[in-house]
Amino acid sequence: MLVPPEMIAVQSKLIYQMNKYCADRVQARKAQIHKTIQEVCRVVQDVLKEVEVQEPRFISSLNDYNGRFDGLEVVSPTEFEIIIYLNQMGVLNFVDDGTLPGCAVLKLSDGRKRSMSLWVEFITASGYLSARKIRSRFQTLVAQACDKCAYRDSVKMIADTTEVKLRIRERIIVQITPAFKCAGLWPRSASHWPLPQIPWPHPNIVSEVKTEGFDMLSKECIALQGKNSAMEGDAWVLSFTEAENKLLQGGCRRRCLSILKTLRDRHLDLPGNPVSSYIMKTLLLYECEKHPREMEWDENCMGDRINGIFLQLISCLQCRRCPHYFLPNMDLFKGKSPGALENASKQVWRLTRIMLTNSRCLEEL
């Protein structure tokens, strides 16, 4: 098929704009975040070293692999989450019966004695390992460690939450989350994935993702708020970070995500945080399903993919619902105020209109 010369000219202009945006704005964001991560991890490693002295069961898994830290997630340029992987889950069964959206419980295996568990004092009378009890103990240890560590003058515990959150130098917030790794398992609540009618991802990738498994995090679950479930304190939040990152390999997917996060930080960092980086990542995964062929993730298509994701975002904000990619019964907008979603919808529409109508918009954005 012959492509008109003017279309080729527009495409090459757009590719140039995208590449320039990546070289300027995206790289500047990454460099700043990298610098902040180094500072954050120095402080957190020191705090966790003190925690381990007090309680050897909480061993830090925050290790530096050539500048990358396993278990560290960037929430925003000034907000981070660090996952601390706990040992020994063997005497516990993973129970995921769908009654707790986005969550599951760990129950003593039939016939196993509480005393066989490394975490014996956190197991309830019903045999569940309580996520909240472990987090509460960890929070106490971290608070004590903050007072003893080398950075005690610049690190403070945030008090008004059951989460373990630190404020570093008044401007950076770090959440430290105890977790279990569940390799070789796949939750029943995500069993619909991958959708049989969609030829993405490749079966080999699906197999890798399911073998890798998922994490169970001890943190407050937005989906359970207000339900007064007896299980709420025992429940662990399901996390698929590794799976999501594996799915976004290949083509310009990772590059798209970097651009989306940069646009989000510069233009959609709004009151109430209705549009998080995680929402951008989720919509990118849905876009991968809508455009399953690798040729649709060539750099020539990057502008179309980004516009498509912003149009999806407007639709989600207007419907006030954004389903989790692996757990569609879980709404990522749960707990967000209608006013914040309405305001975000207007801002995203304004930004999308600029991107659709001005081929040189990235120079200003």
PyMOL commands that set and color helices and strands:
alter all, ss='L'
color gray80, all
select helices_A, chain A and resi 5-54+114-116+120-122+131-148+188-190+203-212+222-224+241-247+253-267+277-290+294-297+299-319+338-357+361-363
alter helices_A, ss='H'
color red, helices_A
select strands_A, chain A and resi 64-65+68-69+72-76+79-85+92-95+103-108+155-157+165-168+172-182+214-217+236-239
alter strands_A, ss='S'
color yellow, strands_A
deselect
rebuild
show_as cartoon
